[in-house]
Amino acid sequence: MLRRLQYAQLHKAISLLSDDERELIDRLFFQGQTVREVAMGMGIYPNAVHKRKNRILGKLKKIFEKI
């Protein structure tokens, strides 16, 4: 039951992200792509992917604190 609640909260938090943010999180954490693979697919530098990932994770943390 607790796990189901956590999944629901995660889904809600991810739904609050922008399309680009959701795509990056999906590729990294659900599709299992590396930072380098995501960067190549999105046409940006790996460093930019890493910075965006950290910013998005911080944003998700703030969302979870409010839930």
C-alpha positions, 0 to 999 in steps of 0.5 A: 500500500505504501509503495502504491502511494509513493508511485502515485506521488511520484507520478503527480510530481512528474506530471507537474514538470514541463515536457522537456523536463519530463522527457529528460527524466524519462530517458535517464530514469525510466529508459535507462539511457546514460547522460551521454546518450540523452545528450546525443539524442537531444542535441546538447552537451552532456554537461548541460544534461547533467545540470538540467538533471540536477535542477529537475531533481531539486524541483521534484524534491520541492514538489515532494515537500509540498505533497 
